[in-house]
Structures are given as structure tokens and as C-alpha cells.
Amino acid sequence: MTTALTPGAPAGTGAACGRPLAADGHNLVLVARDTERLREQATELHDRHGIEAEVLTADLATDGGIESVVKRLADRRNPVDLLVNNAGFGNKGRYLEVCSREAPMADELTLLRVHCEAGPRLTSAAAASMRERGRGGVVNVASVAAFVPRGTYGASKAWVVQFTQGAAKDLAGSGVRLMALCPGFVRTEFHQRAGMGTDNIPGWMWLDADKVVATALADLARGKQVSIPDARYKTLLGAAKLVPRNLLGGITSKTGRKYGPQ
């Protein structure tokens, strides 16, 4: 029986990922800061699907939290076969507003640490162990924001995509697959936790979290390095290539910074 590790497990894409993996018989390592919610999710998945669900409390905004997950990923006696790196968040407000009292620059630096430091450290630990066994997969959750001018959040997600694609090429032929998942607006707790309003987002732009995860896992099995899990967003991104970047930047500063996909 294989094991999947999912940072950000109790909410959002992490929660949606746990359900199909457990249903397919995968054991799970659930990672987040909220121990109580982790235990509730672990109990639910164990009782419903009969799998083993391990709880690992860790804050990936801290060095200690990152190290604890790295240590688990490097455990050769209890190997992890799939890492779904869903940990992340967004900050409300336009650039320079993040330096205000409500959202200090420290929050932006924390965002970068979670997206651009924790992500590669976890990926490296997982991939090294997987390469020794000649099999395994890593899904790093980015965003369609990676492809448009979107301040710190978009820049960090663009970094995730570039890092994942580069690492995937370096590991080609090793049996280890890496993929960046780039969803749009997904119905999760992401926006609520960031204090972002969503009333003005059209209904057709919202994606179902379970469907996003199902598409991502299918794309990973196909060997894709980047997954945009919906035809609507693929069309939007194709059209965005035809829009001047200065105009696109104006549009996304009004929508993305306020609402933030993923």
C-alpha cells in the first residue's frame, strides 16, 4: 500500500486530495498547523476507507516546521510515494499596501518562505527518497496567477512553476514525476482565511476542489509537468497571451490582488 503526504491537509485542495487518495487505498500523512482538525480528518478518512492516516503538526512558515516534514519525507523505513504540496496562502491588498499596519511586509516574506522555501525543501527531500526506489510523484500547487502580473503572490507561484518544471527535467528517466498544478478560483477556505471578498467573482469562474484534484492526479499519471485543470482557464490563459502585459497587469491588479485565485 502506498503513502501520500499532503501539507495543508484540513482545508482546500489538501482536503480534497485526501478523499480520493484514501478512497483508492492510499495511506496518508496529513500535515498542517491545526492538530485538532488534522485528527478529525484522519479519523474520518480511516473510518470511511479503512486506511492509515498519520497526523503531523507543522507550521511551514517556520524552520522547525519545515524540518519536521523534511524528516518524515526522508524516512526510508516508511516511505512517501506521493507528495501533494498544497501549503500556501495569499495576502489581501495591492502592492505597497502590504506594508501597512494591517498587512506588514513580514506577511509577504512569510508568503515567500512558504511558497519558495518550504516547497523546494519538501520537494527535494521527497524526490531524493523516491529516486532511490525508482518511483514516486510530487505535485506542487501553484496557480493560474503564475502566468499573469500579480505582485508577490503571482511571482511566487511563477517561481513554483519554473522550479517544478526544471526539477522535472533533471529527474527525467528516474521514475520520479514532478508537476505544477495551476488552478484558478477553487471553492475552498483559501479566500476566507485571507480575508478576501469573493462576491464579485462570476460563478462560472469557480472550480470544484474534488474535480481539480482528480484532474491533477490524472495529469500526473500522464507525465505532464504543468496541469491547468479546466478548459475555461486554459482558454483564458490562451487569450491572455494576446493582451499587452501592461493592460493585463492593470486588470489583474484590480481582481487578483483583491480576490486571489487558488
Secondary structure, DSSP 8 states (H G I E B T S, - for coil): --EEEEETTTSHHHHHHHHHHHHTT-EEEEEES-HHHHHHHHHHHHHHH---EEEEE--TTSHHHHHHHHHHHT-SSS--SEEEE-------S-TTGGGSSSS-HHHHHHHHIIIIIIHHHHHHHHHHHHHHHT-EEEEEE--GGGGS--HHHHHHHHHHHHHHHHHHHHTTTTTEEEEEE---EESSSHHHHHT---TTS-GGGEE-HHHHHHHHHHHHHHT-SEE---HHHHHHHHHHTTS-HHHHHHHHHHHHHHH---
